[in-house]
Amino acid sequence: MLWLTGIGFLAIGIAIGYFLAGRVNNNPTKIGELEQQLQDLQRSNSRYRDEVSEHFSTTAELVQQMTESYKDVYQHLAGGAQDLCSGEVARKLLPASSEPVFGRIQSDDDDGDGEMQAPKDYAPRQNASQTGALSEDFGLEKVKETDDD
């Protein structure tokens, strides 16, 4: 009787396994469709990345052209103001053309390597004896302690 029960459970297990294997069947057409969909998405993503790259490249060129056009207009206005207006009026309207409006401004701490420096997030010291804004005692007055016993 024990053997019969074991064989019965084995048959039931095989039937359940066959049923589950049929439900999880690796359908070749479904796999092919999924692979095709994956390839389409990869091509679409690649195309999108190329379009974004081209867009920003074109944007950079257009901004450069706009900057050059603005510079030309500014120089035209500055020259006209200097030629057509009195000296004082021209200085009030536009700075003299010797001042670099669009170029680099050389500073004392510039190392002359031709590269622009990032702006500082602090005010530099005017002299070496001055305390910096990041100093622990910046803005605090020194108080002398006296013994008044």
DRENMIMI-457362 format. One record per atom (N, C-alpha, C): residue number from 0; chain; atom name; z, x, y. Coordinates in nm, 3 decimals, decimal comma. Layout:
# residues N
+-----+-----+------+---------+---------+---------+
! seq ! mol ! atom !      up !    east !   north !
+-----+-----+------+---------+---------+---------+
! NUM !   A !   CA !       Z !       X !       Y !
...
+-----+-----+------+---------+---------+---------+
***
This chain:
# residues 149
+-----+-----+------+---------+---------+---------+
! seq ! mol ! atom !      up !    east !   north !
+-----+-----+------+---------+---------+---------+
!   0 !   A !    N !   0,000 !   0,081 !  -0,118 !
!   0 !   A !   CA !   0,000 !   0,000 !   0,000 !
!   0 !   A !    C !   0,000 !   0,086 !   0,126 !
!   1 !   A !    N !   0,068 !   0,198 !   0,122 !
!   1 !   A !   CA !   0,072 !   0,289 !   0,235 !
!   1 !   A !    C !  -0,066 !   0,347 !   0,262 !
!   2 !   A !    N !  -0,138 !   0,375 !   0,152 !
!   2 !   A !   CA !  -0,274 !   0,428 !   0,168 !
!   2 !   A !    C !  -0,365 !   0,325 !   0,233 !
!   3 !   A !    N !  -0,352 !   0,206 !   0,196 !
!   3 !   A !   CA !  -0,435 !   0,099 !   0,250 !
!   3 !   A !    C !  -0,408 !   0,078 !   0,399 !
!   4 !   A !    N !  -0,284 !   0,086 !   0,439 !
!   4 !   A !   CA !  -0,248 !   0,071 !   0,580 !
!   4 !   A !    C !  -0,306 !   0,187 !   0,660 !
!   5 !   A !    N !  -0,299 !   0,308 !   0,608 !
!   5 !   A !   CA !  -0,354 !   0,426 !   0,676 !
!   5 !   A !    C !  -0,505 !   0,415 !   0,693 !
!   6 !   A !    N !  -0,574 !   0,372 !   0,588 !
!   6 !   A !   CA !  -0,720 !   0,357 !   0,595 !
!   6 !   A !    C !  -0,756 !   0,246 !   0,695 !
!   7 !   A !    N !  -0,680 !   0,142 !   0,700 !
!   7 !   A !   CA !  -0,705 !   0,032 !   0,795 !
!   7 !   A !    C !  -0,690 !   0,078 !   0,939 !
!   8 !   A !    N !  -0,582 !   0,153 !   0,965 !
!   8 !   A !   CA !  -0,563 !   0,205 !   1,102 !
!   8 !   A !    C !  -0,670 !   0,306 !   1,138 !
!   9 !   A !    N !  -0,716 !   0,385 !   1,042 !
!   9 !   A !   CA !  -0,825 !   0,481 !   1,066 !
!   9 !   A !    C !  -0,952 !   0,407 !   1,103 !
!  10 !   A !    N !  -0,983 !   0,300 !   1,033 !
!  10 !   A !   CA !  -1,102 !   0,221 !   1,063 !
!  10 !   A !    C !  -1,092 !   0,158 !   1,201 !
!  11 !   A !    N !  -0,974 !   0,106 !   1,235 !
!  11 !   A !   CA !  -0,954 !   0,048 !   1,368 !
!  11 !   A !    C !  -0,969 !   0,155 !   1,476 !
!  12 !   A !    N !  -0,917 !   0,275 !   1,453 !
!  12 !   A !   CA !  -0,929 !   0,387 !   1,549 !
!  12 !   A !    C !  -1,074 !   0,428 !   1,569 !
!  13 !   A !    N !  -1,150 !   0,434 !   1,460 !
!  13 !   A !   CA !  -1,292 !   0,469 !   1,469 !
!  13 !   A !    C !  -1,367 !   0,363 !   1,550 !
!  14 !   A !    N !  -1,337 !   0,237 !   1,526 !
!  14 !   A !   CA !  -1,403 !   0,128 !   1,598 !
!  14 !   A !    C !  -1,371 !   0,135 !   1,747 !
!  15 !   A !    N !  -1,247 !   0,159 !   1,781 !
!  15 !   A !   CA !  -1,208 !   0,169 !   1,922 !
!  15 !   A !    C !  -1,275 !   0,291 !   1,986 !
!  16 !   A !    N !  -1,279 !   0,404 !   1,917 !
!  16 !   A !   CA !  -1,345 !   0,525 !   1,967 !
!  16 !   A !    C !  -1,493 !   0,503 !   1,991 !
!  17 !   A !    N !  -1,559 !   0,436 !   1,897 !
!  17 !   A !   CA !  -1,702 !   0,409 !   1,911 !
!  17 !   A !    C !  -1,727 !   0,317 !   2,031 !
!  18 !   A !    N !  -1,640 !   0,217 !   2,049 !
!  18 !   A !   CA !  -1,653 !   0,124 !   2,162 !
!  18 !   A !    C !  -1,635 !   0,197 !   2,295 !
!  19 !   A !    N !  -1,532 !   0,283 !   2,305 !
!  19 !   A !   CA !  -1,507 !   0,358 !   2,428 !
!  19 !   A !    C !  -1,618 !   0,460 !   2,455 !
!  20 !   A !    N !  -1,670 !   0,522 !   2,351 !
!  20 !   A !   CA !  -1,779 !   0,618 !   2,369 !
!  20 !   A !    C !  -1,904 !   0,547 !   2,420 !
!  21 !   A !    N !  -1,928 !   0,425 !   2,378 !
!  21 !   A !   CA !  -2,043 !   0,348 !   2,426 !
!  21 !   A !    C !  -2,028 !   0,311 !   2,574 !
!  22 !   A !    N !  -1,906 !   0,286 !   2,619 !
!  22 !   A !   CA !  -1,882 !   0,250 !   2,759 !
!  22 !   A !    C !  -1,893 !   0,371 !   2,850 !
!  23 !   A !    N !  -1,859 !   0,488 !   2,800 !
!  23 !   A !   CA !  -1,862 !   0,610 !   2,878 !
!  23 !   A !    C !  -1,993 !   0,685 !   2,850 !
!  24 !   A !    N !  -2,087 !   0,618 !   2,792 !
!  24 !   A !   CA !  -2,213 !   0,680 !   2,753 !
!  24 !   A !    C !  -2,279 !   0,749 !   2,872 !
!  25 !   A !    N !  -2,319 !   0,872 !   2,850 !
!  25 !   A !   CA !  -2,389 !   0,948 !   2,952 !
!  25 !   A !    C !  -2,534 !   0,903 !   2,956 !
!  26 !   A !    N !  -2,560 !   0,807 !   3,040 !
!  26 !   A !   CA !  -2,692 !   0,750 !   3,052 !
!  26 !   A !    C !  -2,783 !   0,851 !   3,124 !
!  27 !   A !    N !  -2,889 !   0,902 !   3,059 !
!  27 !   A !   CA !  -2,975 !   1,003 !   3,120 !
!  27 !   A !    C !  -3,043 !   0,954 !   3,247 !
!  28 !   A !    N !  -3,079 !   0,827 !   3,254 !
!  28 !   A !   CA !  -3,144 !   0,778 !   3,375 !
!  28 !   A !    C !  -3,046 !   0,774 !   3,492 !
!  29 !   A !    N !  -2,921 !   0,740 !   3,465 !
!  29 !   A !   CA !  -2,819 !   0,738 !   3,569 !
!  29 !   A !    C !  -2,793 !   0,879 !   3,621 !
!  30 !   A !    N !  -2,786 !   0,976 !   3,530 !
!  30 !   A !   CA !  -2,765 !   1,116 !   3,570 !
!  30 !   A !    C !  -2,882 !   1,164 !   3,653 !
!  31 !   A !    N !  -3,004 !   1,131 !   3,613 !
!  31 !   A !   CA !  -3,123 !   1,170 !   3,688 !
!  31 !   A !    C !  -3,123 !   1,111 !   3,829 !
!  32 !   A !    N !  -3,083 !   0,983 !   3,839 !
!  32 !   A !   CA !  -3,076 !   0,918 !   3,970 !
!  32 !   A !    C !  -2,973 !   0,986 !   4,060 !
!  33 !   A !    N !  -2,858 !   1,020 !   4,003 !
!  33 !   A !   CA !  -2,754 !   1,086 !   4,081 !
!  33 !   A !    C !  -2,797 !   1,226 !   4,125 !
!  34 !   A !    N !  -2,866 !   1,300 !   4,037 !
!  34 !   A !   CA !  -2,915 !   1,432 !   4,075 !
!  34 !   A !    C !  -3,020 !   1,421 !   4,186 !
!  35 !   A !    N !  -3,107 !   1,322 !   4,177 !
!  35 !   A !   CA !  -3,208 !   1,301 !   4,280 !
!  35 !   A !    C !  -3,142 !   1,265 !   4,413 !
!  36 !   A !    N !  -3,042 !   1,180 !   4,408 !
!  36 !   A !   CA !  -2,970 !   1,140 !   4,529 !
!  36 !   A !    C !  -2,900 !   1,262 !   4,591 !
!  37 !   A !    N !  -2,842 !   1,347 !   4,507 !
!  37 !   A !   CA !  -2,777 !   1,467 !   4,556 !
!  37 !   A !    C !  -2,877 !   1,560 !   4,624 !
!  38 !   A !    N !  -2,994 !   1,580 !   4,565 !
!  38 !   A !   CA !  -3,097 !   1,665 !   4,625 !
!  38 !   A !    C !  -3,146 !   1,606 !   4,757 !
!  39 !   A !    N !  -3,162 !   1,473 !   4,763 !
!  39 !   A !   CA !  -3,205 !   1,409 !   4,888 !
!  39 !   A !    C !  -3,101 !   1,429 !   4,998 !
!  40 !   A !    N !  -2,973 !   1,416 !   4,963 !
!  40 !   A !   CA !  -2,867 !   1,437 !   5,061 !
!  40 !   A !    C !  -2,862 !   1,582 !   5,108 !
!  41 !   A !    N !  -2,884 !   1,676 !   5,018 !
!  41 !   A !   CA !  -2,885 !   1,817 !   5,056 !
!  41 !   A !    C !  -3,001 !   1,847 !   5,151 !
!  42 !   A !    N !  -3,119 !   1,792 !   5,122 !
!  42 !   A !   CA !  -3,234 !   1,811 !   5,211 !
!  42 !   A !    C !  -3,209 !   1,746 !   5,347 !
!  43 !   A !    N !  -3,149 !   1,627 !   5,345 !
!  43 !   A !   CA !  -3,118 !   1,558 !   5,470 !
!  43 !   A !    C !  -3,018 !   1,638 !   5,553 !
!  44 !   A !    N !  -2,917 !   1,691 !   5,488 !
!  44 !   A !   CA !  -2,817 !   1,772 !   5,557 !
!  44 !   A !    C !  -2,880 !   1,898 !   5,615 !
!  45 !   A !    N !  -2,964 !   1,964 !   5,540 !
!  45 !   A !   CA !  -3,032 !   2,084 !   5,588 !
!  45 !   A !    C !  -3,120 !   2,052 !   5,708 !
!  46 !   A !    N !  -3,194 !   1,943 !   5,701 !
!  46 !   A !   CA !  -3,281 !   1,901 !   5,811 !
!  46 !   A !    C !  -3,196 !   1,870 !   5,936 !
!  47 !   A !    N !  -3,084 !   1,800 !   5,915 !
!  47 !   A !   CA !  -2,995 !   1,767 !   6,027 !
!  47 !   A !    C !  -2,941 !   1,894 !   6,093 !
!  48 !   A !    N !  -2,899 !   1,990 !   6,014 !
!  48 !   A !   CA !  -2,847 !   2,116 !   6,067 !
!  48 !   A !    C !  -2,954 !   2,189 !   6,148 !
!  49 !   A !    N !  -3,078 !   2,188 !   6,098 !
!  49 !   A !   CA !  -3,187 !   2,251 !   6,172 !
!  49 !   A !    C !  -3,213 !   2,181 !   6,305 !
!  50 !   A !    N !  -3,206 !   2,048 !   6,304 !
!  50 !   A !   CA !  -3,228 !   1,971 !   6,427 !
!  50 !   A !    C !  -3,117 !   1,998 !   6,528 !
!  51 !   A !    N !  -2,992 !   2,007 !   6,481 !
!  51 !   A !   CA !  -2,880 !   2,036 !   6,571 !
!  51 !   A !    C !  -2,896 !   2,175 !   6,631 !
!  52 !   A !    N !  -2,934 !   2,271 !   6,549 !
!  52 !   A !   CA !  -2,953 !   2,407 !   6,597 !
!  52 !   A !    C !  -3,065 !   2,412 !   6,701 !
!  53 !   A !    N !  -3,175 !   2,345 !   6,674 !
!  53 !   A !   CA !  -3,287 !   2,341 !   6,768 !
!  53 !   A !    C !  -3,246 !   2,270 !   6,897 !
!  54 !   A !    N !  -3,168 !   2,163 !   6,885 !
!  54 !   A !   CA !  -3,122 !   2,090 !   7,003 !
!  54 !   A !    C !  -3,041 !   2,180 !   7,095 !
!  55 !   A !    N !  -2,944 !   2,253 !   7,039 !
!  55 !   A !   CA !  -2,859 !   2,337 !   7,123 !
!  55 !   A !    C !  -2,935 !   2,457 !   7,177 !
!  56 !   A !    N !  -3,032 !   2,506 !   7,104 !
!  56 !   A !   CA !  -3,116 !   2,614 !   7,155 !
!  56 !   A !    C !  -3,195 !   2,567 !   7,276 !
!  57 !   A !    N !  -3,255 !   2,448 !   7,265 !
!  57 !   A !   CA !  -3,331 !   2,392 !   7,376 !
!  57 !   A !    C !  -3,239 !   2,362 !   7,495 !
!  58 !   A !    N !  -3,120 !   2,312 !   7,467 !
!  58 !   A !   CA !  -3,024 !   2,283 !   7,573 !
!  58 !   A !    C !  -2,987 !   2,411 !   7,648 !
!  59 !   A !    N !  -2,964 !   2,520 !   7,575 !
!  59 !   A !   CA !  -2,930 !   2,647 !   7,638 !
!  59 !   A !    C !  -3,044 !   2,695 !   7,729 !
!  60 !   A !    N !  -3,168 !   2,682 !   7,682 !
!  60 !   A !   CA !  -3,282 !   2,723 !   7,764 !
!  60 !   A !    C !  -3,292 !   2,637 !   7,890 !
!  61 !   A !    N !  -3,273 !   2,506 !   7,876 !
!  61 !   A !   CA !  -3,283 !   2,417 !   7,992 !
!  61 !   A !    C !  -3,172 !   2,444 !   8,094 !
!  62 !   A !    N !  -3,051 !   2,471 !   8,046 !
!  62 !   A !   CA !  -2,941 !   2,503 !   8,138 !
!  62 !   A !    C !  -2,971 !   2,633 !   8,210 !
!  63 !   A !    N !  -3,028 !   2,730 !   8,140 !
!  63 !   A !   CA !  -3,064 !   2,857 !   8,204 !
!  63 !   A !    C !  -3,170 !   2,834 !   8,312 !
!  64 !   A !    N !  -3,270 !   2,752 !   8,282 !
!  64 !   A !   CA !  -3,373 !   2,720 !   8,382 !
!  64 !   A !    C !  -3,312 !   2,647 !   8,501 !
!  65 !   A !    N !  -3,220 !   2,554 !   8,473 !
!  65 !   A !   CA !  -3,156 !   2,480 !   8,581 !
!  65 !   A !    C !  -3,075 !   2,574 !   8,670 !
!  66 !   A !    N !  -3,007 !   2,670 !   8,610 !
!  66 !   A !   CA !  -2,928 !   2,766 !   8,687 !
!  66 !   A !    C !  -3,019 !   2,850 !   8,776 !
!  67 !   A !    N !  -3,130 !   2,894 !   8,720 !
!  67 !   A !   CA !  -3,225 !   2,973 !   8,798 !
!  67 !   A !    C !  -3,282 !   2,890 !   8,913 !
!  68 !   A !    N !  -3,314 !   2,764 !   8,888 !
!  68 !   A !   CA !  -3,366 !   2,676 !   8,993 !
!  68 !   A !    C !  -3,262 !   2,654 !   9,102 !
!  69 !   A !    N !  -3,139 !   2,634 !   9,062 !
!  69 !   A !   CA !  -3,032 !   2,616 !   9,160 !
!  69 !   A !    C !  -3,015 !   2,741 !   9,244 !
!  70 !   A !    N !  -3,024 !   2,856 !   9,180 !
!  70 !   A !   CA !  -3,012 !   2,983 !   9,251 !
!  70 !   A !    C !  -3,125 !   2,997 !   9,352 !
!  71 !   A !    N !  -3,247 !   2,962 !   9,312 !
!  71 !   A !   CA !  -3,361 !   2,971 !   9,404 !
!  71 !   A !    C !  -3,344 !   2,877 !   9,522 !
!  72 !   A !    N !  -3,298 !   2,754 !   9,498 !
!  72 !   A !   CA !  -3,276 !   2,658 !   9,607 !
!  72 !   A !    C !  -3,167 !   2,710 !   9,700 !
!  73 !   A !    N !  -3,061 !   2,762 !   9,643 !
!  73 !   A !   CA !  -2,952 !   2,815 !   9,725 !
!  73 !   A !    C !  -3,000 !   2,930 !   9,812 !
!  74 !   A !    N !  -3,075 !   3,022 !   9,754 !
!  74 !   A !   CA !  -3,125 !   3,135 !   9,832 !
!  74 !   A !    C !  -3,221 !   3,088 !   9,940 !
!  75 !   A !    N !  -3,302 !   2,987 !   9,911 !
!  75 !   A !   CA !  -3,393 !   2,931 !  10,011 !
!  75 !   A !    C !  -3,313 !   2,871 !  10,127 !
!  76 !   A !    N !  -3,209 !   2,795 !  10,095 !
!  76 !   A !   CA !  -3,125 !   2,736 !  10,199 !
!  76 !   A !    C !  -3,051 !   2,842 !  10,279 !
!  77 !   A !    N !  -3,002 !   2,944 !  10,214 !
!  77 !   A !   CA !  -2,930 !   3,050 !  10,283 !
!  77 !   A !    C !  -3,023 !   3,125 !  10,377 !
!  78 !   A !    N !  -3,144 !   3,156 !  10,329 !
!  78 !   A !   CA !  -3,241 !   3,225 !  10,416 !
!  78 !   A !    C !  -3,281 !   3,139 !  10,533 !
!  79 !   A !    N !  -3,304 !   3,011 !  10,509 !
!  79 !   A !   CA !  -3,340 !   2,920 !  10,618 !
!  79 !   A !    C !  -3,228 !   2,906 !  10,718 !
!  80 !   A !    N !  -3,105 !   2,898 !  10,672 !
!  80 !   A !   CA !  -2,992 !   2,887 !  10,763 !
!  80 !   A !    C !  -2,978 !   3,012 !  10,848 !
!  81 !   A !    N !  -3,001 !   3,127 !  10,789 !
!  81 !   A !   CA !  -2,990 !   3,252 !  10,864 !
!  81 !   A !    C !  -3,104 !   3,266 !  10,964 !
!  82 !   A !    N !  -3,224 !   3,221 !  10,926 !
!  82 !   A !   CA !  -3,340 !   3,235 !  11,015 !
!  82 !   A !    C !  -3,341 !   3,128 !  11,124 !
!  83 !   A !    N !  -3,301 !   3,006 !  11,092 !
!  83 !   A !   CA !  -3,319 !   2,894 !  11,184 !
!  83 !   A !    C !  -3,196 !   2,859 !  11,266 !
!  84 !   A !    N !  -3,079 !   2,899 !  11,222 !
!  84 !   A !   CA !  -2,956 !   2,864 !  11,292 !
!  84 !   A !    C !  -2,900 !   2,987 !  11,360 !
!  85 !   A !    N !  -2,809 !   2,962 !  11,454 !
!  85 !   A !   CA !  -2,742 !   3,074 !  11,517 !
!  85 !   A !    C !  -2,653 !   3,144 !  11,414 !
!  86 !   A !    N !  -2,614 !   3,266 !  11,442 !
!  86 !   A !   CA !  -2,537 !   3,345 !  11,347 !
!  86 !   A !    C !  -2,408 !   3,280 !  11,306 !
!  87 !   A !    N !  -2,335 !   3,221 !  11,401 !
!  87 !   A !   CA !  -2,207 !   3,159 !  11,370 !
!  87 !   A !    C !  -2,226 !   3,033 !  11,286 !
!  88 !   A !    N !  -2,326 !   2,954 !  11,319 !
!  88 !   A !   CA !  -2,354 !   2,832 !  11,243 !
!  88 !   A !    C !  -2,396 !   2,868 !  11,101 !
!  89 !   A !    N !  -2,481 !   2,970 !  11,088 !
!  89 !   A !   CA !  -2,528 !   3,012 !  10,956 !
!  89 !   A !    C !  -2,412 !   3,061 !  10,869 !
!  90 !   A !    N !  -2,318 !   3,133 !  10,931 !
!  90 !   A !   CA !  -2,203 !   3,182 !  10,853 !
!  90 !   A !    C !  -2,114 !   3,066 !  10,808 !
!  91 !   A !    N !  -2,104 !   2,962 !  10,892 !
!  91 !   A !   CA !  -2,023 !   2,847 !  10,855 !
!  91 !   A !    C !  -2,090 !   2,765 !  10,745 !
!  92 !   A !    N !  -2,222 !   2,751 !  10,752 !
!  92 !   A !   CA !  -2,293 !   2,671 !  10,653 !
!  92 !   A !    C !  -2,298 !   2,739 !  10,517 !
!  93 !   A !    N !  -2,341 !   2,862 !  10,516 !
!  93 !   A !   CA !  -2,358 !   2,935 !  10,391 !
!  93 !   A !    C !  -2,308 !   3,077 !  10,407 !
!  94 !   A !    N !  -2,253 !   3,135 !  10,304 !
!  94 !   A !   CA !  -2,212 !   3,275 !  10,315 !
!  94 !   A !    C !  -2,335 !   3,364 !  10,328 !
!  95 !   A !    N !  -2,314 !   3,482 !  10,379 !
!  95 !   A !   CA !  -2,424 !   3,576 !  10,396 !
!  95 !   A !    C !  -2,485 !   3,610 !  10,262 !
!  96 !   A !    N !  -2,612 !   3,644 !  10,261 !
!  96 !   A !   CA !  -2,682 !   3,670 !  10,135 !
!  96 !   A !    C !  -2,633 !   3,797 !  10,067 !
!  97 !   A !    N !  -2,560 !   3,883 !  10,140 !
!  97 !   A !   CA !  -2,508 !   4,003 !  10,076 !
!  97 !   A !    C !  -2,394 !   3,973 !   9,980 !
!  98 !   A !    N !  -2,330 !   3,857 !   9,998 !
!  98 !   A !   CA !  -2,224 !   3,819 !   9,906 !
!  98 !   A !    C !  -2,285 !   3,762 !   9,779 !
!  99 !   A !    N !  -2,247 !   3,812 !   9,664 !
!  99 !   A !   CA !  -2,306 !   3,759 !   9,540 !
!  99 !   A !    C !  -2,250 !   3,622 !   9,506 !
! 100 !   A !    N !  -2,335 !   3,522 !   9,513 !
! 100 !   A !   CA !  -2,291 !   3,387 !   9,479 !
! 100 !   A !    C !  -2,305 !   3,365 !   9,329 !
! 101 !   A !    N !  -2,414 !   3,412 !   9,272 !
! 101 !   A !   CA !  -2,440 !   3,391 !   9,129 !
! 101 !   A !    C !  -2,422 !   3,520 !   9,050 !
! 102 !   A !    N !  -2,412 !   3,632 !   9,115 !
! 102 !   A !   CA !  -2,400 !   3,759 !   9,044 !
! 102 !   A !    C !  -2,256 !   3,791 !   9,015 !
! 103 !   A !    N !  -2,235 !   3,913 !   8,968 !
! 103 !   A !   CA !  -2,099 !   3,956 !   8,938 !
! 103 !   A !    C !  -2,033 !   4,007 !   9,064 !
! 104 !   A !    N !  -1,907 !   3,985 !   9,074 !
! 104 !   A !   CA !  -1,828 !   4,039 !   9,183 !
! 104 !   A !    C !  -1,748 !   4,154 !   9,126 !
! 105 !   A !    N !  -1,769 !   4,274 !   9,181 !
! 105 !   A !   CA !  -1,698 !   4,391 !   9,133 !
! 105 !   A !    C !  -1,555 !   4,385 !   9,184 !
! 106 !   A !    N !  -1,462 !   4,404 !   9,099 !
! 106 !   A !   CA !  -1,322 !   4,408 !   9,140 !
! 106 !   A !    C !  -1,268 !   4,549 !   9,120 !
! 107 !   A !    N !  -1,150 !   4,570 !   9,174 !
! 107 !   A !   CA !  -1,090 !   4,703 !   9,165 !
! 107 !   A !    C !  -1,058 !   4,742 !   9,022 !
! 108 !   A !    N !  -1,018 !   4,646 !   8,941 !
! 108 !   A !   CA !  -0,981 !   4,677 !   8,804 !
! 108 !   A !    C !  -1,098 !   4,664 !   8,709 !
! 109 !   A !    N !  -1,218 !   4,647 !   8,761 !
! 109 !   A !   CA !  -1,338 !   4,635 !   8,678 !
! 109 !   A !    C !  -1,374 !   4,773 !   8,625 !
! 110 !   A !    N !  -1,401 !   4,782 !   8,498 !
! 110 !   A !   CA !  -1,433 !   4,912 !   8,439 !
! 110 !   A !    C !  -1,580 !   4,946 !   8,450 !
! 111 !   A !    N !  -1,661 !   4,857 !   8,506 !
! 111 !   A !   CA !  -1,802 !   4,887 !   8,531 !
! 111 !   A !    C !  -1,888 !   4,888 !   8,406 !
! 112 !   A !    N !  -1,844 !   4,824 !   8,300 !
! 112 !   A !   CA !  -1,923 !   4,825 !   8,177 !
! 112 !   A !    C !  -2,030 !   4,717 !   8,177 !
! 113 !   A !    N !  -2,040 !   4,638 !   8,284 !
! 113 !   A !   CA !  -2,145 !   4,539 !   8,295 !
! 113 !   A !    C !  -2,112 !   4,405 !   8,231 !
! 114 !   A !    N !  -1,996 !   4,392 !   8,173 !
! 114 !   A !   CA !  -1,959 !   4,265 !   8,110 !
! 114 !   A !    C !  -1,857 !   4,193 !   8,196 !
! 115 !   A !    N !  -1,867 !   4,062 !   8,193 !
! 115 !   A !   CA !  -1,773 !   3,982 !   8,270 !
! 115 !   A !    C !  -1,643 !   3,973 !   8,192 !
! 116 !   A !    N !  -1,534 !   3,964 !   8,268 !
! 116 !   A !   CA !  -1,404 !   3,954 !   8,206 !
! 116 !   A !    C !  -1,358 !   3,809 !   8,206 !
! 117 !   A !    N !  -1,279 !   3,774 !   8,109 !
! 117 !   A !   CA !  -1,223 !   3,640 !   8,102 !
! 117 !   A !    C !  -1,121 !   3,626 !   8,215 !
! 118 !   A !    N !  -1,107 !   3,506 !   8,269 !
! 118 !   A !   CA !  -1,007 !   3,488 !   8,376 !
! 118 !   A !    C !  -0,866 !   3,509 !   8,322 !
! 119 !   A !    N !  -0,783 !   3,559 !   8,409 !
! 119 !   A !   CA !  -0,644 !   3,584 !   8,370 !
! 119 !   A !    C !  -0,563 !   3,457 !   8,390 !
! 120 !   A !    N !  -0,462 !   3,438 !   8,307 !
! 120 !   A !   CA !  -0,378 !   3,320 !   8,320 !
! 120 !   A !    C !  -0,248 !   3,353 !   8,394 !
! 121 !   A !    N !  -0,254 !   3,458 !   8,475 !
! 121 !   A !   CA !  -0,140 !   3,497 !   8,555 !
! 121 !   A !    C !  -0,191 !   3,565 !   8,681 !
! 122 !   A !    N !  -0,107 !   3,573 !   8,781 !
! 122 !   A !   CA !  -0,143 !   3,643 !   8,903 !
! 122 !   A !    C !  -0,103 !   3,789 !   8,888 !
! 123 !   A !    N !  -0,196 !   3,882 !   8,910 !
! 123 !   A !   CA !  -0,161 !   4,022 !   8,895 !
! 123 !   A !    C !  -0,064 !   4,067 !   9,005 !
! 124 !   A !    N !   0,014 !   4,170 !   8,979 !
! 124 !   A !   CA !   0,108 !   4,223 !   9,076 !
! 124 !   A !    C !   0,032 !   4,290 !   9,190 !
! 125 !   A !    N !   0,086 !   4,279 !   9,309 !
! 125 !   A !   CA !   0,026 !   4,344 !   9,425 !
! 125 !   A !    C !   0,062 !   4,492 !   9,430 !
! 126 !   A !    N !   0,181 !   4,527 !   9,382 !
! 126 !   A !   CA !   0,220 !   4,668 !   9,376 !
! 126 !   A !    C !   0,304 !   4,689 !   9,250 !
! 127 !   A !    N !   0,325 !   4,814 !   9,216 !
! 127 !   A !   CA !   0,391 !   4,847 !   9,091 !
! 127 !   A !    C !   0,540 !   4,812 !   9,090 !
! 128 !   A !    N !   0,603 !   4,806 !   9,208 !
! 128 !   A !   CA !   0,746 !   4,777 !   9,212 !
! 128 !   A !    C !   0,776 !   4,628 !   9,201 !
! 129 !   A !    N !   0,678 !   4,547 !   9,216 !
! 129 !   A !   CA !   0,696 !   4,401 !   9,210 !
! 129 !   A !    C !   0,715 !   4,357 !   9,064 !
! 130 !   A !    N !   0,804 !   4,259 !   9,043 !
! 130 !   A !   CA !   0,821 !   4,206 !   8,907 !
! 130 !   A !    C !   0,714 !   4,103 !   8,879 !
! 131 !   A !    N !   0,671 !   4,097 !   8,757 !
! 131 !   A !   CA !   0,568 !   4,003 !   8,719 !
! 131 !   A !    C !   0,625 !   3,865 !   8,693 !
! 132 !   A !    N !   0,535 !   3,765 !   8,688 !
! 132 !   A !   CA !   0,579 !   3,627 !   8,668 !
! 132 !   A !    C !   0,637 !   3,606 !   8,529 !
! 133 !   A !    N !   0,608 !   3,693 !   8,435 !
! 133 !   A !   CA !   0,660 !   3,678 !   8,300 !
! 133 !   A !    C !   0,792 !   3,752 !   8,279 !
! 134 !   A !    N !   0,840 !   3,816 !   8,384 !
! 134 !   A !   CA !   0,965 !   3,889 !   8,375 !
! 134 !   A !    C !   1,081 !   3,790 !   8,361 !
! 135 !   A !    N !   1,188 !   3,829 !   8,291 !
! 135 !   A !   CA !   1,301 !   3,740 !   8,270 !
! 135 !   A !    C !   1,375 !   3,708 !   8,399 !
! 136 !   A !    N !   1,371 !   3,799 !   8,494 !
! 136 !   A !   CA !   1,445 !   3,776 !   8,619 !
! 136 !   A !    C !   1,352 !   3,735 !   8,733 !
! 137 !   A !    N !   1,235 !   3,690 !   8,706 !
! 137 !   A !   CA !   1,141 !   3,649 !   8,810 !
! 137 !   A !    C !   1,195 !   3,527 !   8,884 !
! 138 !   A !    N !   1,203 !   3,538 !   9,016 !
! 138 !   A !   CA !   1,247 !   3,426 !   9,098 !
! 138 !   A !    C !   1,397 !   3,407 !   9,104 !
! 139 !   A !    N !   1,473 !   3,490 !   9,035 !
! 139 !   A !   CA !   1,619 !   3,478 !   9,036 !
! 139 !   A !    C !   1,678 !   3,580 !   9,134 !
! 140 !   A !    N !   1,772 !   3,537 !   9,210 !
! 140 !   A !   CA !   1,836 !   3,628 !   9,304 !
! 140 !   A !    C !   1,948 !   3,701 !   9,233 !
! 141 !   A !    N !   1,964 !   3,826 !   9,267 !
! 141 !   A !   CA !   2,072 !   3,906 !   9,211 !
! 141 !   A !    C !   2,202 !   3,870 !   9,285 !
! 142 !   A !    N !   2,302 !   3,833 !   9,210 !
! 142 !   A !   CA !   2,430 !   3,796 !   9,270 !
! 142 !   A !    C !   2,531 !   3,904 !   9,233 !
! 143 !   A !    N !   2,596 !   3,957 !   9,333 !
! 143 !   A !   CA !   2,700 !   4,058 !   9,308 !
! 143 !   A !    C !   2,829 !   3,986 !   9,276 !
! 144 !   A !    N !   2,892 !   4,027 !   9,168 !
! 144 !   A !   CA !   3,021 !   3,968 !   9,132 !
! 144 !   A !    C !   3,132 !   4,050 !   9,198 !
! 145 !   A !    N !   3,214 !   3,982 !   9,265 !
! 145 !   A !   CA !   3,330 !   4,051 !   9,331 !
! 145 !   A !    C !   3,457 !   4,000 !   9,270 !
! 146 !   A !    N !   3,553 !   4,087 !   9,263 !
! 146 !   A !   CA !   3,686 !   4,050 !   9,212 !
! 146 !   A !    C !   3,773 !   4,010 !   9,332 !
! 147 !   A !    N !   3,799 !   3,885 !   9,347 !
! 147 !   A !   CA !   3,884 !   3,834 !   9,455 !
! 147 !   A !    C !   4,021 !   3,796 !   9,402 !
! 148 !   A !    N !   4,090 !   3,886 !   9,338 !
! 148 !   A !   CA !   4,223 !   3,856 !   9,279 !
! 148 !   A !    C !   4,330 !   3,861 !   9,380 !
+-----+-----+------+---------+---------+---------+
***
